[in-house]
Amino acid sequence: MVRAGFDYLVVPIRKDLGAELGLAFIGTQVCPLGIGPRLNPNDGSLSINFFSVNSKKGVIREFTDLNVEFTKTYTICPHHSNVWRLDHYNPQKEDHVITNGGVKGNPGRDTISNWFKIEKYGGGYKFVFCPSVCNYCDVICKNVGVIVQNNGQPILALSNEPLEVVFKKV
């Protein structure tokens, strides 16, 4: 059971993706940072916390809009928060990657890119981008999976193939 207010590590089931999720460079750009498997075990763990659209609920339920935030991290991008958001990596290819720099709370049109859901998948869970916090917004609904950049670094992006993960309470 995943609960709001507790720190978790997000660990991919696929062992070839390394350790838990952390921050990663997107191509050659510095900010914002992408979210991706932490390949170097010496980088240190980055825990996350979930914030449900319904802040009165302690348990994070499947299919519920939520914000995801790294809780114990620093960033080389001082003007970007640690809240996950959907961003464009390469608009020509229509790649949508997950980056830092989102806004926590305030559900609606202006924050639509900051809301994710978790669903059971295989022996663990998957993240899905399909926010329902705006009744009149046109949104993309897709799984969050992994794409590999030209530099070999995998990062989270919208994908037909979801990334299966488990949550380990810290």
Backbone as a printed PyTorch tensor [residue, N CA C, xyz], in Angstrom:
tensor([[[  0.8520,  -1.1840,   0.0000],
         [  0.0000,   0.0000,   0.0000],
         [  0.8900,   1.2380,   0.0000]],

        [[  0.6540,   2.1310,  -0.9370],
         [  1.4190,   3.3600,  -1.0500],
         [  0.6410,   4.4720,  -0.3430]],

        [[  1.3580,   5.2320,   0.4930],
         [  0.7090,   6.2790,   1.2770],
         [  1.3150,   7.6410,   0.9860]],

        [[  0.4640,   8.6540,   1.0380],
         [  0.9330,  10.0340,   0.9260],
         [  1.7220,  10.3710,   2.1850]],

        [[  2.7260,  11.2120,   2.0430],
         [  3.4880,  11.6580,   3.2000],
         [  4.6590,  10.7680,   3.5750]],

        [[  4.8720,   9.6840,   2.8510],
         [  6.0010,   8.7940,   3.1130],
         [  6.9500,   8.8330,   1.9280]],

        [[  8.2260,   8.6380,   2.2200],
         [  9.2390,   8.6280,   1.1690],
         [  9.3970,   7.2240,   0.6010]],

        [[  9.5160,   7.1520,  -0.7310],
         [  9.6810,   5.8780,  -1.4330],
         [ 10.8070,   5.9900,  -2.4540]],

        [[ 11.4550,   4.8760,  -2.7080],
         [ 12.3300,   4.7470,  -3.8550],
         [ 11.5030,   4.0930,  -4.9470]],

        [[ 11.6650,   4.5530,  -6.1850],
         [ 10.9780,   3.9560,  -7.3250],
         [ 12.0120,   3.1030,  -8.0380]],

        [[ 11.8190,   1.7770,  -8.0030],
         [ 12.8130,   0.8380,  -8.5230],
         [ 12.2410,   0.1100,  -9.7360]],

        [[ 12.9050,   0.2560, -10.9060],
         [ 12.4630,  -0.4960, -12.0840],
         [ 12.6260,  -1.9990, -11.8670]],

        [[ 11.6820,  -2.7860, -12.3650],
         [ 11.7770,  -4.2460, -12.2890],
         [ 12.9060,  -4.7400, -13.1900]],

        [[ 13.0420,  -4.1270, -14.3680],
         [ 14.1040,  -4.5300, -15.3050],
         [ 15.4670,  -4.1950, -14.7100]],

        [[ 16.2480,  -5.2020, -14.4500],
         [ 17.5580,  -5.0220, -13.8200],
         [ 18.5530,  -4.2980, -14.7220]],

        [[ 18.3760,  -4.3850, -16.0560],
         [ 19.3010,  -3.7030, -16.9600],
         [ 19.1440,  -2.1870, -16.9060]],

        [[ 18.1110,  -1.6960, -16.2070],
         [ 17.9170,  -0.2570, -16.0800],
         [ 18.5520,   0.3070, -14.8200]],

        [[ 19.3120,  -0.5100, -14.1110],
         [ 20.0360,   0.0030, -12.9540],
         [ 19.1720,   0.0970, -11.7190]],

        [[ 19.5220,   1.0740, -10.8890],
         [ 18.8940,   1.2360,  -9.5840],
         [ 17.6030,   2.0500,  -9.7120]],

        [[ 17.2300,   2.6970,  -8.6320],
         [ 15.9880,   3.4670,  -8.6040],
         [ 16.0780,   4.6950,  -9.5040]],

        [[ 14.9310,   5.3600,  -9.6490],
         [ 14.8560,   6.5370, -10.5050],
         [ 15.5280,   7.7360,  -9.8460]],

        [[ 16.0740,   8.5990, -10.6780],
         [ 16.7210,   9.8230, -10.2210],
         [ 16.6610,  10.8650, -11.3180]],

        [[ 17.5330,  11.8550, -11.2310],
         [ 17.5840,  12.9170, -12.2220],
         [ 18.6200,  12.5860, -13.2830]],

        [[ 18.3690,  12.9930, -14.5200],
         [ 19.2600,  12.6850, -15.6360],
         [ 19.2590,  13.8600, -16.6150]],

        [[ 20.3950,  14.0830, -17.2570],
         [ 20.4630,  15.1160, -18.2910],
         [ 19.6660,  14.6760, -19.5060]],

        [[ 19.0500,  15.6330, -20.1740],
         [ 18.3230,  15.3760, -21.4110],
         [ 19.2020,  15.8860, -22.5430]],

        [[ 19.7690,  14.9760, -23.2910],
         [ 20.6670,  15.3780, -24.3710],
         [ 21.8010,  16.2230, -23.8340]],

        [[ 21.9830,  17.4040, -24.4260],
         [ 23.0520,  18.2970, -23.9830],
         [ 22.5240,  19.4560, -23.1430]],

        [[ 21.2210,  19.5100, -22.9440],
         [ 20.6730,  20.6230, -22.1550],
         [ 20.8790,  20.3620, -20.6680]],

        [[ 21.0030,  21.4300, -19.9090],
         [ 21.2240,  21.3080, -18.4730],
         [ 19.9000,  21.3470, -17.7160]],

        [[ 19.0340,  22.2940, -18.0500],
         [ 17.7750,  22.4280, -17.3250],
         [ 16.6190,  22.4660, -18.3130]],

        [[ 15.4910,  21.8770, -18.0290],
         [ 15.2460,  21.0500, -16.8480],
         [ 15.9540,  19.7010, -16.9700]],

        [[ 15.9590,  18.9800, -15.8720],
         [ 16.5330,  17.6430, -15.8480],
         [ 15.4440,  16.6170, -16.1150]],

        [[ 15.8160,  15.5440, -16.7650],
         [ 14.8870,  14.4500, -17.0020],
         [ 14.8500,  13.5210, -15.7970]],

        [[ 13.9170,  12.6080, -15.8260],
         [ 13.8110,  11.5770, -14.8000],
         [ 14.2250,  10.2710, -15.4690]],

        [[ 15.1120,   9.5460, -14.8310],
         [ 15.5720,   8.3050, -15.4320],
         [ 16.1880,   7.3750, -14.4090]],

        [[ 16.4310,   6.1410, -14.8280],
         [ 17.0770,   5.1900, -13.9220],
         [ 18.4610,   5.6960, -13.5250]],

        [[ 18.7520,   5.5750, -12.2600],
         [ 20.0530,   5.9850, -11.7200],
         [ 21.0240,   4.8520, -11.9830]],

        [[ 21.8980,   5.0480, -12.9400],
         [ 22.7940,   3.9870, -13.3740],
         [ 24.0250,   3.8540, -12.4940]],

        [[ 24.4480,   4.9340, -11.8690],
         [ 25.6430,   4.9010, -11.0350],
         [ 25.2450,   4.7490,  -9.5680]],

        [[ 25.5680,   3.6150,  -8.9250],
         [ 25.1610,   3.4180,  -7.5360],
         [ 25.8120,   4.4000,  -6.5670]],

        [[ 26.8500,   5.1240,  -6.9990],
         [ 27.5150,   6.0960,  -6.1370],
         [ 26.8250,   7.4580,  -6.1440]],

        [[ 25.8010,   7.6200,  -6.9760],
         [ 25.0980,   8.8990,  -7.0590],
         [ 24.2320,   9.1970,  -5.8370]],

        [[ 23.9090,   8.1990,  -5.0440],
         [ 23.0330,   8.4000,  -3.8960],
         [ 21.5800,   8.2190,  -4.2780]],

        [[ 20.8050,   7.7680,  -3.3370],
         [ 19.3840,   7.4990,  -3.5840],
         [ 18.5680,   8.7750,  -3.5550]],

        [[ 17.5440,   8.8220,  -4.3900],
         [ 16.6010,   9.9330,  -4.4100],
         [ 15.2080,   9.3940,  -4.1320]],

        [[ 14.6680,   9.7720,  -2.9950],
         [ 13.3330,   9.3030,  -2.6570],
         [ 12.2870,  10.2460,  -3.2350]],

        [[ 11.0690,   9.7190,  -3.3820],
         [  9.9440,  10.5140,  -3.8720],
         [  8.8250,  10.4910,  -2.8520]],

        [[  7.9140,  11.4010,  -3.0190],
         [  6.7010,  11.4510,  -2.2250],
         [  5.5530,  11.7060,  -3.1820]],

        [[  4.3890,  11.1800,  -2.8430],
         [  3.1890,  11.3480,  -3.6570],
         [  2.2490,  12.3350,  -2.9860]],

        [[  1.6000,  13.1670,  -3.7870],
         [  0.6170,  14.1320,  -3.2940],
         [ -0.6470,  13.9720,  -4.1220]],

        [[ -1.6670,  13.4030,  -3.5140],
         [ -2.9220,  13.1260,  -4.2040],
         [ -3.7090,  14.4090,  -4.4340]],

        [[ -4.4960,  14.4250,  -5.5190],
         [ -5.3630,  15.5590,  -5.7960],
         [ -6.3450,  15.7570,  -4.6440]],

        [[ -6.6990,  14.6770,  -3.9740],
         [ -7.5580,  14.7350,  -2.7950],
         [ -6.6560,  14.6140,  -1.5740]],

        [[ -6.2130,  15.7480,  -1.0570],
         [ -5.2220,  15.7660,   0.0180],
         [ -5.7080,  15.1420,   1.3220]],

        [[ -7.0000,  14.8770,   1.4510],
         [ -7.5260,  14.2740,   2.6780],
         [ -7.3140,  12.7650,   2.7100]],

        [[ -6.9570,  12.1970,   1.5860],
         [ -6.7560,  10.7430,   1.5150],
         [ -5.3100,  10.4160,   1.8530]],

        [[ -5.0960,   9.4700,   2.7580],
         [ -3.7480,   9.0740,   3.1410],
         [ -3.1820,   8.0020,   2.2410]],

        [[ -4.0650,   7.1640,   1.6850],
         [ -3.6270,   6.0790,   0.8110],
         [ -3.7030,   6.5580,  -0.6290]],

        [[ -2.6460,   6.2710,  -1.3830],
         [ -2.6470,   6.6130,  -2.8100],
         [ -3.3210,   5.4720,  -3.5580]],

        [[ -4.4650,   5.7400,  -4.1110],
         [ -5.2280,   4.7260,  -4.8190],
         [ -4.8970,   4.7590,  -6.3110]],

        [[ -5.0770,   3.6080,  -6.9430],
         [ -4.8910,   3.5380,  -8.3840],
         [ -5.8350,   4.5180,  -9.0820]],

        [[ -5.3990,   5.0050, -10.2260],
         [ -6.1960,   5.8700, -11.1060],
         [ -6.5010,   7.2410, -10.4960]],

        [[ -5.8080,   7.6110,  -9.4160],
         [ -6.0070,   8.9060,  -8.7720],
         [ -4.9390,   9.8780,  -9.2550]],

        [[ -5.3470,  11.0740,  -9.6390],
         [ -4.3730,  12.0920, -10.0320],
         [ -3.4670,  12.4210,  -8.8540]],

        [[ -2.1640,  12.4770,  -9.1480],
         [ -1.2100,  12.7900,  -8.0890],
         [  0.0120,  13.4890,  -8.6480]],

        [[  0.6560,  14.2590,  -7.7740],
         [  1.9580,  14.8400,  -8.0940],
         [  3.0190,  13.9210,  -7.5180]],

        [[  4.1550,  13.8580,  -8.2060],
         [  5.2930,  13.0650,  -7.7650],
         [  6.4460,  14.0530,  -7.5700]],

        [[  7.0980,  13.9830,  -6.4150],
         [  8.1710,  14.9350,  -6.1180],
         [  9.3590,  14.2320,  -5.4790]],

        [[ 10.5630,  14.5320,  -5.9670],
         [ 11.7590,  14.0880,  -5.2690],
         [ 11.8440,  14.8720,  -3.9750]],

        [[ 12.0970,  14.1750,  -2.8640],
         [ 12.0330,  14.8240,  -1.5590],
         [ 13.3790,  15.2160,  -0.9920]],

        [[ 14.4020,  14.4750,  -1.2930],
         [ 15.7020,  14.7370,  -0.6700],
         [ 16.7570,  14.8690,  -1.7490]],

        [[ 16.6600,  15.9180,  -2.5060],
         [ 17.6030,  16.0830,  -3.5940],
         [ 17.9980,  17.5380,  -3.7390]],

        [[ 19.0700,  17.7380,  -4.3860],
         [ 19.4680,  19.0720,  -4.7890],
         [ 19.3530,  19.1070,  -6.3030]],

        [[ 19.3810,  20.2600,  -6.8640],
         [ 19.3300,  20.3420,  -8.3140],
         [ 20.2860,  21.4150,  -8.7910]],

        [[ 20.8800,  21.1660,  -9.9240],
         [ 21.7330,  22.1930, -10.5140],
         [ 20.8820,  23.2320, -11.2340]],

        [[ 19.5950,  23.0190, -11.2020],
         [ 18.6450,  23.9540, -11.8100],
         [ 17.8710,  24.6350, -10.6800]],

        [[ 18.4090,  25.6970, -10.1090],
         [ 17.7870,  26.2780,  -8.9100],
         [ 16.3880,  26.8310,  -9.1250]],

        [[ 16.0110,  27.1060, -10.3790],
         [ 14.6800,  27.6690, -10.6280],
         [ 13.6680,  26.5970, -11.0440]],

        [[ 14.0610,  25.3340, -10.9310],
         [ 13.1630,  24.2280, -11.2670],
         [ 12.8730,  23.4270, -10.0050]],

        [[ 11.6030,  23.1850,  -9.7340],
         [ 11.2230,  22.3890,  -8.5740],
         [ 11.5820,  20.9260,  -8.8180]],

        [[ 11.3810,  20.0980,  -7.8250],
         [ 11.6260,  18.6610,  -7.9340],
         [ 10.3480,  17.8860,  -8.2350]],

        [[  9.2890,  18.5950,  -8.6320],
         [  8.0140,  17.9670,  -8.9780],
         [  8.0870,  17.5240, -10.4380]],

        [[  7.6420,  16.2920, -10.6950],
         [  7.6400,  15.7510, -12.0490],
         [  6.6130,  16.4790, -12.9090]],

        [[  6.9400,  16.6090, -14.2050],
         [  5.9900,  17.1770, -15.1600],
         [  6.2580,  16.5960, -16.5440]],

        [[  5.2600,  16.6710, -17.3910],
         [  5.3980,  16.2520, -18.7770],
         [  5.9600,  17.4240, -19.5670]],

        [[  6.9700,  17.1460, -20.4020],
         [  7.6520,  18.1970, -21.1420],
         [  7.9230,  17.6950, -22.5560]],

        [[  8.2850,  18.5850, -23.4580],
         [  8.6690,  18.2080, -24.8270],
         [ 10.1830,  18.1220, -24.9030]],

        [[ 10.6950,  17.0110, -25.3410],
         [ 12.1310,  16.8400, -25.5590],
         [ 12.4720,  17.2090, -26.9870]],

        [[ 11.7050,  16.6710, -27.9130],
         [ 11.9330,  16.9230, -29.3210],
         [ 10.5740,  17.0820, -29.9820]],

        [[ 10.0620,  18.3150, -30.0650],
         [  8.7220,  18.5170, -30.6140],
         [  8.5360,  17.9510, -32.0300]],

        [[  9.6260,  17.9240, -32.8390],
         [  9.5080,  17.3800, -34.1930],
         [  9.1690,  15.8850, -34.1530]],

        [[  9.7020,  15.1720, -33.1750],
         [  9.4180,  13.7390, -33.0390],
         [  8.2150,  13.4940, -32.1430]],

        [[  7.7140,  14.5570, -31.5370],
         [  6.6300,  14.4740, -30.5670],
         [  6.9970,  13.6150, -29.3760]],

        [[  8.2870,  13.6550, -28.9800],
         [  8.7170,  12.9830, -27.7530],
         [  8.2510,  13.8060, -26.5590]],

        [[  7.6080,  13.1670, -25.6480],
         [  7.1860,  13.8060, -24.4080],
         [  7.9360,  13.1200, -23.2790]],

        [[  8.8290,  13.8390, -22.6350],
         [  9.6220,  13.2620, -21.5540],
         [  9.1430,  13.8000, -20.2190]],

        [[  9.5300,  13.0940, -19.1640],
         [  9.1930,  13.5130, -17.8120],
         [ 10.4100,  14.2640, -17.2660]],

        [[ 10.1880,  15.4780, -16.7600],
         [ 11.2710,  16.3040, -16.2470],
         [ 10.9210,  16.8200, -14.8540]],

        [[ 11.8790,  17.5240, -14.2510],
         [ 11.5750,  18.2570, -13.0290],
         [ 11.0250,  19.6200, -13.4290]],

        [[ 10.5980,  20.4020, -12.4530],
         [ 10.1100,  21.7470, -12.7440],
         [  8.6070,  21.9060, -12.7050]],

        [[  7.9030,  20.8900, -12.2100],
         [  6.4470,  20.9710, -12.1250],
         [  5.9720,  21.7730, -10.9250]],

        [[  4.6610,  21.8680, -10.8080],
         [  4.0170,  22.5920,  -9.7120],
         [  3.2080,  21.5970,  -8.9010]],

        [[  3.3690,  21.6440,  -7.5920],
         [  2.6260,  20.7430,  -6.7080],
         [  1.2810,  21.3740,  -6.3610]],

        [[  0.2230,  20.5620,  -6.4780],
         [ -1.1170,  21.0220,  -6.1300],
         [ -1.7400,  21.8820,  -7.2080]],

        [[ -2.7420,  22.6730,  -6.8110],
         [ -3.4290,  23.6060,  -7.6970],
         [ -3.9430,  22.9300,  -8.9630]],

        [[ -4.7670,  21.8770,  -8.8410],
         [ -5.2360,  21.1500, -10.0250],
         [ -6.0520,  22.0290, -10.9660]],

        [[ -5.7540,  21.9090, -12.2580],
         [ -6.4810,  22.6640, -13.2580],
         [ -5.6800,  22.8030, -14.5380]],

        [[ -6.1570,  23.6410, -15.4250],
         [ -5.5700,  23.8070, -16.7590],
         [ -4.0900,  24.2130, -16.7090]],

        [[ -3.7280,  25.1110, -15.8030],
         [ -2.3580,  25.6120, -15.7440],
         [ -1.3560,  24.5920, -15.2190]],

        [[ -1.8330,  23.5590, -14.5640],
         [ -0.9230,  22.5520, -13.9850],
         [ -1.1680,  21.1640, -14.5650]],

        [[ -1.8540,  21.0820, -15.6810],
         [ -2.2630,  19.7910, -16.2470],
         [ -1.0720,  18.8650, -16.4910]],

        [[  0.0840,  19.4110, -16.8160],
         [  1.2580,  18.5770, -17.1320],
         [  1.9260,  17.9830, -15.8970]],

        [[  1.4390,  18.3040, -14.7040],
         [  2.0780,  17.8650, -13.4620],
         [  1.3670,  16.7010, -12.7760]],

        [[  0.3470,  16.1440, -13.4140],
         [ -0.4760,  15.1330, -12.7610],
         [ -0.2970,  13.7650, -13.4220]],

        [[  0.0160,  12.7770, -12.5990],
         [  0.2300,  11.4060, -13.0490],
         [ -0.6800,  10.4770, -12.2550]],

        [[ -0.7260,   9.2400, -12.6590],
         [ -1.4740,   8.2090, -11.9400],
         [ -0.5860,   6.9790, -11.8310]],

        [[ -0.8720,   6.1490, -10.8380],
         [ -0.2080,   4.8470, -10.7740],
         [ -1.2790,   3.7790, -10.9170]],

        [[ -0.8790,   2.6900, -11.5740],
         [ -1.7810,   1.5520, -11.7670],
         [ -0.9840,   0.2830, -11.5480]],

        [[ -1.6520,  -0.7370, -11.0460],
         [ -1.0100,  -2.0360, -10.9280],
         [ -0.6510,  -2.5240, -12.3250]],

        [[  0.5230,  -3.1720, -12.4220],
         [  0.9840,  -3.6730, -13.7040],
         [  1.9500,  -4.8140, -13.4460]],

        [[  1.6690,  -5.9800, -13.9990],
         [  2.5270,  -7.1380, -13.7530],
         [  2.6320,  -7.4110, -12.2680]],

        [[  3.8610,  -7.5460, -11.7740],
         [  4.0780,  -7.7630, -10.3420],
         [  4.3000,  -6.4760,  -9.5780]],

        [[  4.1600,  -5.3330, -10.2350],
         [  4.4030,  -4.0500,  -9.5780],
         [  3.3880,  -3.0190, -10.0070]],

        [[  3.8940,  -1.8680, -10.4050],
         [  3.0620,  -0.7450, -10.8040],
         [  3.6290,  -0.1120, -12.0680]],

        [[  2.8420,   0.7740, -12.6530],
         [  3.3090,   1.6150, -13.7500],
         [  2.7640,   3.0150, -13.5150]],

        [[  3.4570,   4.0070, -14.0730],
         [  2.9650,   5.3780, -14.0800],
         [  2.2240,   5.6070, -15.3860]],

        [[  1.1760,   6.3990, -15.3080],
         [  0.3790,   6.7530, -16.4750],
         [  0.1870,   8.2640, -16.4570]],

        [[  0.2860,   8.8700, -17.6220],
         [ -0.0690,  10.2790, -17.7540],
         [ -1.4260,  10.3350, -18.4310]],

        [[ -2.4350,  10.7160, -17.6850],
         [ -3.7970,  10.8540, -18.2060],
         [ -4.5950,  11.6570, -17.1780]],

        [[ -4.1990,  12.9200, -16.9780],
         [ -4.8130,  13.7050, -15.9110],
         [ -6.2900,  13.9710, -16.1510]],

        [[ -7.0260,  13.9430, -15.0440],
         [ -8.4560,  14.2420, -15.1030],
         [ -8.7960,  15.4240, -14.2040]],

        [[ -7.7890,  16.2690, -13.9090],
         [ -8.0090,  17.4180, -13.0260],
         [ -8.6130,  18.6160, -13.7530]],

        [[ -8.7820,  18.4930, -15.0610],
         [ -9.3810,  19.5660, -15.8600],
         [-10.4190,  18.9330, -16.7790]],

        [[-11.6760,  19.2200, -16.5230],
         [-12.7650,  18.5850, -17.2730],
         [-12.8370,  19.0020, -18.7350]],

        [[-12.3270,  20.1810, -19.0870],
         [-12.4420,  20.6740, -20.4500],
         [-11.1100,  20.6700, -21.2050]],

        [[-10.0600,  20.1020, -20.6010],
         [ -8.7420,  20.0790, -21.2470],
         [ -8.6080,  18.8510, -22.1440]],

        [[ -7.9370,  19.0340, -23.2610],
         [ -7.6170,  17.9390, -24.1670],
         [ -6.2570,  17.3910, -23.7470]],

        [[ -6.2160,  16.1410, -23.2650],
         [ -4.9720,  15.5830, -22.7360],
         [ -4.5560,  14.3330, -23.5030]],

        [[ -3.2790,  14.0490, -23.4380],
         [ -2.7120,  12.8090, -23.9530],
         [ -2.8660,  11.7770, -22.8530]],

        [[ -3.2210,  10.5540, -23.2040],
         [ -3.2810,   9.4680, -22.2260],
         [ -2.3530,   8.3570, -22.6940]],

        [[ -1.2600,   8.1780, -21.9630],
         [ -0.2710,   7.1720, -22.3300],
         [  0.4680,   6.6780, -21.1080]],

        [[  1.0700,   5.5150, -21.2680],
         [  1.9430,   4.9740, -20.2260],
         [  3.2300,   5.7820, -20.1540]],

        [[  3.8600,   5.7410, -19.0020],
         [  5.2000,   6.2800, -18.8480],
         [  6.1570,   5.1070, -18.9840]],

        [[  7.0430,   5.2120, -19.9450],
         [  8.0300,   4.1710, -20.1960],
         [  9.4130,   4.7850, -20.2840]],

        [[ 10.3020,   4.1210, -20.9920],
         [ 11.6880,   4.5720, -21.0960],
         [ 12.0600,   4.7350, -22.5640]],

        [[ 12.7310,   5.8420, -22.8870],
         [ 13.3890,   5.9740, -24.1810],
         [ 14.8840,   6.1130, -23.9000]],

        [[ 15.6890,   5.6520, -24.8450],
         [ 17.1350,   5.7780, -24.6950],
         [ 17.5970,   6.9080, -25.5990]],

        [[ 18.2770,   7.8770, -25.0080],
         [ 18.7830,   9.0240, -25.7500],
         [ 20.0090,   8.6290, -26.5810]],

        [[ 20.4190,   9.5200, -27.4650],
         [ 21.5960,   9.2830, -28.2930],
         [ 22.8540,   9.0250, -27.4650]],

        [[ 22.9240,   9.6140, -26.2560],
         [ 24.0910,   9.4190, -25.3950],
         [ 24.0170,   8.1160, -24.5880]],

        [[ 22.9700,   7.3260, -24.8180],
         [ 22.8100,   6.0490, -24.1270],
         [ 22.0630,   6.1320, -22.8120]],

        [[ 21.7820,   7.3380, -22.3150],
         [ 21.0880,   7.5270, -21.0420],
         [ 19.5860,   7.3020, -21.2270]],

        [[ 19.0080,   6.3550, -20.4910],
         [ 17.5560,   6.1850, -20.5520],
         [ 16.8570,   7.2560, -19.7120]],

        [[ 15.7350,   7.7490, -20.2100],
         [ 14.9120,   8.6960, -19.4600],
         [ 13.4480,   8.3090, -19.6110]],

        [[ 12.6440,   8.7600, -18.6620],
         [ 11.2070,   8.4830, -18.7140],
         [ 10.5410,   9.3510, -19.7660]],

        [[  9.6180,   8.7300, -20.4990],
         [  8.8740,   9.4260, -21.5450],
         [  7.5460,   8.7120, -21.7490]],

        [[  6.6290,   9.3760, -22.4220],
         [  5.3760,   8.7050, -22.7690],
         [  5.7000,   7.6130, -23.7870]],

        [[  5.0610,   6.4580, -23.6060],
         [  5.4260,   5.2880, -24.3960],
         [  4.2580,   4.3240, -24.4620]],

        [[  4.2520,   3.4910, -25.5010],
         [  3.2680,   2.4100, -25.5530],
         [  3.6430,   1.2970, -24.5790]],

        [[  4.9330,   1.1650, -24.2990],
         [  5.4440,   0.1200, -23.4060],
         [  5.7290,   0.7240, -22.0340]],

        [[  4.9350,   0.3780, -21.0000],
         [  5.1460,   0.9770, -19.6800],
         [  6.3930,   0.4370, -18.9860]],

        [[  6.9410,   1.2410, -18.0980],
         [  8.0310,   0.8240, -17.2260],
         [  7.4170,   0.2580, -15.9580]],

        [[  7.6900,  -1.0030, -15.6890],
         [  7.1870,  -1.6340, -14.4740],
         [  8.1230,  -1.3080, -13.3200]],

        [[  7.5520,  -0.8290, -12.2160],
         [  8.3400,  -0.4210, -11.0570],
         [  7.7230,  -0.9810,  -9.7740]],

        [[  8.5220,  -0.9710,  -8.7230],
         [  8.0270,  -1.2280,  -7.3700],
         [  8.4040,  -0.0230,  -6.5140]],

        [[  7.6540,   0.1720,  -5.4550],
         [  7.9170,   1.2690,  -4.5360],
         [  8.4590,   0.6880,  -3.2370]],

        [[  9.6350,   1.1580,  -2.8360],
         [ 10.2600,   0.6930,  -1.5840],
         [ 10.2490,   1.8410,  -0.5900]],

        [[  9.5540,   1.6280,   0.5230],
         [  9.4600,   2.6560,   1.5480],
         [ 10.8450,   2.8840,   2.1590]],

        [[ 11.2060,   4.1550,   2.3050],
         [ 12.5190,   4.5150,   2.8560],
         [ 12.4140,   4.6020,   4.3580]]])
